[in-house]
Amino acid sequence: QLLRPDSEILNMNCAICWNCLYNDIITVNISGLPCFAPAGAIARSRSSENIISKTQSAGNQRHISSLVGTSETTRAATYLMKASFCEWLAGIIDGDGSLQVSKQGYTSLEITMGLEDLPCLKYIQDKLGGSIKMRSGAKAYRYRLHNKQGMINLIHCINGHIRHSSRLLQLHRVCQQLNIPVINPKEITRSSAWFAGFFDADGTIGIYMKNNYPQLSIRVTNKLLQDVQCYKDIFGGNIYFDSAQNGYYQWSVQSREDVLNMLDYFKTNNCRSHKAKRFFLIPDYYRLYEIKAFKPESIFHKTWLDFIQKWNR
């Protein structure tokens, strides 16, 4: 067995089984990926082997990607993830996550979400590994990733997609610890799955009564104006300041046109939190609103009450 499954790419000692030379095949480990080369390539393989040995000698335990920046070769050699998942994950981390470096120099990721969003955390766990535990004394689950290779894969995934003010500072610290160059936030567009991820973390969709009329509203809140401004720039709507809870900014859309515009976005960029269920009910809301089923005297009022029960379930 050339590579133990639980060993990390950074600190592994690669052993070569010389018996394989009898079959004209040699196994070489480059950047942690097993490759098979014919006997004619033995010289080149030994050369690559020596490069890796020198890289890890003299106490230099940096990941090989730190030597070549963020090239596509390095990314392919570590882990391949869809761009939409990487954007969505960055949005989740910007809203509910935390990138940390311990005093001992260990890096980790933590994401905390409510009990109803356990499936969302399990989806992340299936992609990245890590662990999920219920937080004691709180109605929430915490996802944690601290495996070094897992963190390297994570950074290559979200690098360039993190844009929250606090999270960018944390990303810089983690990248510095892992010797990975930081990529500044890329220009965001309407098709970016980041909006869906950040909404899963900090967004709400609700029906509120105003002057005896129901008002459907989609909202995203955050402490800093710049962290919700991109929603207004892309999807319209308005931003308000709320002085409650030490103050925060709230972006919202309420007009039917703006809400349906957001609905079109979420049809192509899935919302994976429990909030996603309400998006499927938006067309029903507008149908009932048009016939004024929300009024107590309406013959359709029972249908409206059934709808509200389903909405709140």
Secondary structure, 3 states (H helix, E strand, C coil): CCCCCCCCCCCCCCCCCHHHHHHCEEEEEECCEEEEEEHHHHHHHHHHHHHHHHHCCCCCCCCCHHHHCCCHHHHHHHCCCCHHHHHHHHHHHHHHEEEEECCCCCEEEEEEEEHHHHHHHHHHHHHHCCEEEECCCCCEEEEEECCHHHHHHHHHHHCCCCCCHHHHHHHHHHHHHHCCCCCCCCCCCCCCCHHHHHHHHHEEEEEEEECCEEEEEEEEEECCHHHCHHHHHHHCCEEEEECHHHCEEEEEECCHHHHHHHHHHHHHCCCCCCCHHHHCCHHHHHHHHHCCCCCCCCCCHHHHHHHHHHHHC
